[in-house]
């Protein structure tokens, strides 16, 4: 085949263009620190990268769920811990009230008032919220779990004066909320207030009424027996035991969530490392390749310039 001057010039221009394009791609990799800009640049790497990014988004969603779940269950544990403290103080008050040396006035005005304060504090703890969601309300997270209201019937105090006792109400439902921590792993987030706390609050109400009425020990009178301090103490101990059972269950599930969070964090780190291998540019290698490509381009320019410069005007005209 006859090699014409025109073909030599076209080949020189083509080689310069190819080298310049390769140098431009290397510069783009170094400036963005990415192996490819478009999927068409490296379909295999792009496909692996998209798959890893999809997995990473899924892992991040599970990790966010685990973090929110851990916050919720930690708040639950803290609330039940405070309830245990209130129960201890309430038990001490009742034991003091069972002391025969105390007068009816002291039981009603001193111990009764303090018991009412404990009741109000316990209701407040029962209405603990996380991110404006009440944790003991079942599915009804937008409304407080417990409320105090006046009872329909009045009771006589230790002096025979009628007073209106309070009743505690549960405003939530029986919903048990589940959260997914992985494809095949879920956990129950909430502790239902009607199961774990309501009985305790009702016994605090009972104790407050008994102190105000000066009803101390059980008798054969069925109308007084439900309101005695002895009944309240027994009920308080029973409800405290129930709360401790739910707290233990919550603690076990909390450890499960913490373990899942640690696992998800580890897998995220590994996935990000794999993603970096597929996407990120090795700077040292990229700089070396760019330097070599620049040297090659300069050589191509010099050779092409010499080849074209040897051609005369008459060679072009031919």
C-alpha positions, 0 to 999 in steps of 0.5 A: 500500500502506498503511504501518502503524505496526507496519510502521514499527517492524518495519522500524526493528528490521530495519534496526538488526539488519542494521546491527548484524550488518554491524558485528559481521562487521567487528569479527570480521574486525578481531579475527581479521585474516581475511576470513572465518571460515567457507567460507560467508562467502565461498565464492570466497575460501575455495575459492582459500584451500584450494587455496593451502593445499594447494599450500603444504603440498606445497611445505613437504613438498618443502622438508623433504625437500630440507633433509634431503637436503642435510644427508645429502649434506653429511655425505657430502661431509664424510666423503669429505673426511676419507677423503681426508685419511686417504688422504694420511696413509696414502700418506705412511706407505707412502712412508716405509715404502718407504725402505730406511733404515728397519728392519723393527722401525720399519716394524712398530712405528711405521708399522704401529701408525699405519697401524692407527690410520688404519684404525680412523679410516677405519672410523669415518668410514665409519660416519658417521650422520645422524639415527641413520641410517648414510649409506653402508649403502644401504637398511640405514640402521639398521646400521653400514656397515663393521666390522673382524673377525679374519681366519680365517688368521694371518700371520707378522710380520717376526720370524716370529711369527704374528699375526691380521690384520683384515678389513673387511666391508661390512654394507650393501646395494646400495640407491640411495635416491631423494628427490623435490624436486618433481613431476618432480624426484628425486635420488639421496641416498646414496653406496654404501659398497661402491662408494666406500669399501670398496676404500680400507679394504681397501687400508689393511688391506693396508698395515698387514699389509705394514708388520707383515710388512716386505714392501716391494717386489713380488717373484716370490713370489705369496704375498708380492706381494699384501701388499707396500707397493708393492701397497698404495700402488698400490691406495690411489691407485686407491681414492682416485681412485674416492672422488674420483669419487663425491665429485664426483658427490655434489657435483654432486647437492648443488648440484642440491638446493641450487638446488631448496631455493632455488626451493622457498623462493621459491615458498613466499614467493610462495604465502604472499603470495597466501594472505595476499591471499585471507585476511588483512584490510586493517587500515586498510581494515577500521578505516575500514569499521568506523568508517563502519558504527558511524556508520551504526548510530548514525544508524539508532538515532537515526532509529528512536528518533525514529520510534518515539517519535512514536507514541502509545499509541493508535497502538499499540492500533490 
